[in-house]
């Protein structure tokens, strides 16, 4: 899904400020793309603290941090530098008592020019409480920067650039396959690119190289499962189901992911029958990458609307039976058998 226009403006403002060596005084960083977030944090650290980080850089974890401690850190003058950097990780700004909130309002409304205060949401979700005055103060004074999964063209370009820096080349379809396998997140991509380059000395990276060493995310494996189901390749689907069992993910997560992908397959078939395209499917199902929508539409051409609807119902019934009967692996195996029978009847 494309980032919102406002988010783009905040991110572009951050890029400009960091490039000029003049970060703003107050930021909130959040979002899924941790690689990019950490990259900008590191750039700001180098920009502001230089060789005197022990004097001008302070990092705090949110748990147990008080507004008084934070205010004292922000009021500390820089040493041998123009500014100080204060990083605060996983501090829930909206959960403190009224006294703490008033102190935060006073602090964030009038930060010293020499301070740069960054709140980083690592594990907590950024959910400002618009009912509180503190939210208004943050909106007025802070740059709230989201680091979402990057759009398709940027991810593919980034993959090619990182392989090139290792003396390798990769074409667009193969780069798209790697993005699917990793979920498109740069942290995972960076690790997997290193693995692939260590695995093969060949200059041209192929899909076979990726499949040999890349550890796929759950979504990638479930997409492969639904591809086989749509094609009627149930022996191959059984092999993929075994892969899912070996991932040792919670059963509820498995059935949720399978049901979601079957619903996307149904949506793709409906789009196909109505003459709608990839972008329509992306918007309908909140799919991030165009090539994922393209692959879904390709799979949807091999099935029918009644077959897809029945598959979604069977998956939902399996989710219920996993709760009431138990033995998740047996229930998921039964689901695959039911889907095969559903396919046979649809083709009879």
C-alpha positions in Angstrom: 0.0 0.0 0.0 1.4 3.4 -0.9 2.4 5.7 2.0 0.1 8.6 2.7 1.1 12.0 1.3 1.7 13.5 4.7 4.0 10.7 5.6 6.0 11.3 2.5 6.3 15.0 3.3 7.7 14.2 6.8 10.1 11.7 5.4 11.3 14.1 2.7 11.8 16.8 5.3 13.9 14.4 7.4 16.1 13.6 4.4 16.6 17.2 3.6 17.5 18.1 7.2 19.9 15.2 7.6 21.6 16.0 4.3 22.1 19.6 5.4 23.4 18.4 8.8 20.6 20.2 10.6 18.1 17.8 12.1 15.0 19.3 13.7 14.6 19.4 17.5 11.9 16.8 17.9 11.0 13.6 16.1 8.9 10.5 16.4 10.2 7.5 14.4 7.9 4.5 13.8 7.2 2.0 11.1 8.0 -1.5 9.8 11.1 -0.7 7.8 13.6 -1.0 10.6 16.7 -0.9 8.3 15.8 2.5 7.0 14.8 3.8 10.4 18.2 2.6 11.9 20.0 4.1 8.9 18.6 7.5 9.6 19.2 7.2 13.3 22.9 6.4 12.6 23.2 9.4 10.2 21.8 11.7 12.9 24.2 10.3 15.5 27.2 10.9 13.3 25.9 14.3 12.3 25.3 15.6 15.8 27.7 13.8 18.2 30.8 13.3 16.1 33.8 12.1 18.1 32.3 13.2 21.4 29.3 10.9 21.7 30.1 10.0 25.3 29.3 13.7 26.2 26.5 14.5 23.7 24.6 11.3 23.1 22.1 9.7 25.5 19.9 6.7 24.9 17.0 5.7 27.2 14.6 2.8 27.3 11.0 3.9 27.9 10.3 1.5 30.8 10.9 3.4 34.1 11.9 6.7 32.4 10.5 9.8 34.1 9.7 13.1 32.6 12.2 14.7 35.0 15.1 12.5 33.8 14.2 13.3 30.2 14.0 17.0 30.9 17.4 17.0 32.6 18.9 15.2 29.6 17.5 17.7 27.2 18.7 20.6 29.4 22.3 19.4 29.5 24.5 21.6 27.4 26.6 20.0 24.6 30.4 19.6 25.1 32.8 20.3 22.2 29.8 20.3 19.8 26.9 22.4 18.8 24.1 20.0 19.8 23.1 17.0 21.9 21.1 13.9 20.8 18.6 12.2 23.1 17.1 8.9 21.9 14.2 7.4 23.7 13.0 3.9 22.8 9.6 2.5 23.4 8.3 5.3 25.7 4.5 5.5 25.7 4.0 9.2 25.8 0.2 8.9 26.5 0.1 6.5 29.4 1.7 8.5 32.2 -0.1 10.3 35.0 -1.4 13.8 34.7 1.6 15.4 36.4 4.1 13.6 34.0 2.0 14.6 31.0 2.1 18.3 32.1 5.9 18.1 32.4 6.2 16.5 29.0 4.0 19.2 27.5 6.2 21.9 29.0 9.4 20.1 27.7 8.2 19.4 24.2 6.7 22.9 23.8 10.1 24.5 24.4 13.0 22.3 23.7 16.4 24.0 23.7 17.8 24.8 20.2 20.9 22.6 20.9 18.8 19.5 21.7 17.6 16.8 19.3 15.1 14.5 20.9 13.9 11.4 19.1 11.2 9.0 20.3 11.6 5.6 18.6 8.8 3.1 18.5 10.6 -0.3 18.4 8.0 -2.7 19.8 5.1 -0.3 20.8 2.8 1.0 18.1 2.6 4.7 17.5 -1.0 5.6 18.4 -1.4 9.2 19.5 -4.4 9.9 21.7 -6.0 12.8 20.0 -8.1 13.6 23.1 -5.0 14.7 25.0 -3.3 18.1 24.8 0.0 16.2 24.6 -1.0 14.9 21.2 -1.7 18.5 20.0 1.8 19.6 21.3 3.5 16.7 19.4 1.6 17.5 16.2 2.6 21.1 16.4 6.2 20.7 17.4 7.4 17.2 16.2 8.2 15.6 12.9 6.4 12.3 13.0 8.2 10.1 10.5 6.9 6.7 9.4 9.2 4.2 7.8 6.9 1.9 5.9 7.8 -0.9 3.6 9.2 0.9 0.6 7.3 1.0 -2.7 8.1 -1.6 -5.3 10.4 0.4 -7.6 12.6 1.5 -4.7 12.8 -2.1 -3.2 13.8 -3.6 -6.6 16.3 -0.8 -7.3 17.8 -1.3 -3.8 18.1 -5.1 -4.3 19.9 -4.6 -7.6 22.2 -1.9 -6.1 23.2 -4.2 -3.2 24.0 -7.1 -5.4 26.0 -4.8 -7.7 28.1 -3.7 -4.7 29.0 -7.3 -4.3 29.9 -7.7 -8.0 26.7 -9.5 -8.9 23.7 -8.9 -11.2 20.1 -9.8 -10.8 17.2 -9.2 -13.2 13.9 -7.7 -12.2 11.8 -10.9 -12.0 14.4 -12.6 -9.8 14.6 -9.5 -7.6 10.8 -9.5 -7.3 11.0 -13.2 -6.2 13.5 -12.2 -3.5 11.2 -9.4 -2.3 8.4 -11.9 -2.0 10.6 -14.4 -0.1 11.7 -11.8 2.4 8.5 -9.7 2.7 10.2 -6.8 1.1 11.8 -5.5 4.3 15.3 -4.2 3.9 16.7 -5.7 7.1 15.8 -9.2 5.9 16.9 -8.4 2.4 20.3 -7.2 3.5 20.9 -10.5 5.4 19.6 -12.7 2.6 21.7 -10.9 -0.1 24.8 -11.6 2.0 23.8 -15.2 2.3 23.3 -15.6 -1.4 26.6 -13.9 -2.3 28.4 -16.2 0.2 26.6 -19.2 -1.3 27.5 -18.7 -5.0 30.5 -17.3 -6.8 28.5 -16.9 -10.0 28.1 -13.4 -11.2 24.5 -13.7 -12.4 22.0 -14.4 -9.5 19.2 -16.8 -10.4 16.0 -17.9 -8.8 17.6 -21.3 -8.1 20.3 -19.5 -6.0 17.6 -17.7 -4.0 15.5 -20.8 -3.4 18.6 -22.7 -2.2 19.5 -20.5 0.7 17.0 -17.7 1.4 14.8 -18.3 4.4 11.2 -17.4 3.3 8.8 -15.5 5.5 5.4 -17.1 6.3 3.5 -15.1 3.7 5.8 -16.3 1.0 5.3 -19.9 1.8 1.5 -19.5 2.1 1.4 -17.7 -1.3 3.2 -20.7 -2.8 0.6 -23.0 -1.2 -2.3 -21.1 -2.7 -0.6 -21.0 -6.1 -0.5 -24.8 -6.0 -4.1 -25.0 -4.8 -5.2 -22.8 -7.7 -3.3 -24.8 -10.2 -4.7 -28.1 -8.8 -1.2 -29.3 -7.9 -2.2 -30.9 -4.5 0.9 -33.1 -4.2 3.1 -30.0 -4.4 0.7 -28.2 -2.0 1.1 -31.1 0.5 4.9 -30.5 0.3 4.4 -26.8 1.0 2.1 -27.6 3.9 4.8 -29.7 5.4 7.2 -26.7 5.0 4.6 -24.7 7.0 4.6 -27.3 9.8 8.4 -27.2 9.9 8.3 -23.4 10.5 6.7 -24.1 13.9 4.5 -21.0 13.7 1.4 -20.9 16.0 -1.5 -22.9 14.3 -3.8 -19.9 14.6 -1.3 -17.8 12.6 -1.1 -20.5 9.9 -4.9 -20.8 9.4 -5.2 -17.0 9.5 -2.6 -16.6 6.8 -4.0 -19.4 4.7 -7.6 -18.0 4.9 -6.3 -14.5 4.1 -4.6 -15.7 0.9 -7.6 -17.7 -0.2 -9.7 -14.6 0.3 -7.2 -12.7 -1.8 -7.4 -15.4 -4.5 -11.2 -15.0 -4.5 -10.8 -11.2 -4.8 -8.4 -11.7 -7.7 -10.8 -14.0 -9.5 -13.6 -11.4 -9.1 -11.3 -8.7 -10.4 -10.4 -10.8 -13.3 -14.0 -11.5 -14.2 -14.9 -7.8 -14.0 -11.9 -6.8 -16.2 -10.1 -5.1 -13.3 -6.3 -5.0 -13.0 -3.4 -5.2 -10.7 -3.8 -1.8 -9.1 -7.5 -2.5 -8.4 -6.6 -5.7 -6.6 -3.8 -4.0 -4.6 -6.2 -1.4 -3.4 -9.0 -3.9 -2.6 -6.7 -6.3 -0.6 -4.0 -3.9 0.7 -1.3 -5.7 -1.3 2.0 -3.9 -1.2 3.7 -4.9 -4.4 2.3 -4.9 -8.0 4.1 -8.2 -8.8 2.2 -9.9 -6.0 -1.1 -8.7 -7.4 0.1 -9.9 -10.9 0.9 -13.4 -9.6 -2.5 -13.6 -7.8 -4.3 -12.6 -11.0 -2.4 -15.2 -12.9 -3.3 -17.9 -10.3 -7.0 -16.7 -10.3 -7.3 -17.4 -14.0 -6.9 -21.2 -13.2 -9.9 -21.3 -10.9 -13.6 -20.1 -10.6 -15.5 -17.9 -8.3 -17.6 -20.7 -6.8 -14.5 -22.8 -6.2 -12.7 -19.8 -4.5 -15.8 -19.1 -2.3 -16.0 -22.7 -1.2 -12.3 -22.7 -0.4 -12.7 -19.6 1.9 -15.6 -21.3 3.7 -13.7 -24.5 4.1 -10.8 -22.6 5.6 -13.0 -20.7 8.0 -14.6 -24.0 9.1 -11.1 -25.5 9.7 -10.3 -22.5 11.9 -13.3 -23.3 14.0 -12.5 -27.0 14.2 -8.9 -26.2 15.3 -10.4 -24.4 18.3 -13.2 -27.0 19.1 -11.5 -30.2 18.2 -7.7 -29.4 18.3 -4.8 -31.3 16.6 -4.0 -28.4 14.3 -1.8 -30.3 11.9 -4.5 -32.9 11.3 -7.1 -30.2 10.7 -4.9 -28.4 8.2 -4.2 -31.7 6.4 -8.0 -32.3 6.3 -8.4 -28.9 4.8 -6.0 -29.7 2.0 -7.9 -32.9 1.2 -11.2 -30.9 1.2 -9.7 -28.3 -1.1 -8.6 -31.1 -3.5 -12.2 -32.6 -3.4 -13.6 -29.1 -4.0 -11.4 -28.8 -7.0 -12.5 -32.2 -8.4 -16.1 -31.3 -8.0 -15.7 -27.9 -9.6 -14.1 -29.6 -12.6 -16.6 -32.5 -12.9 
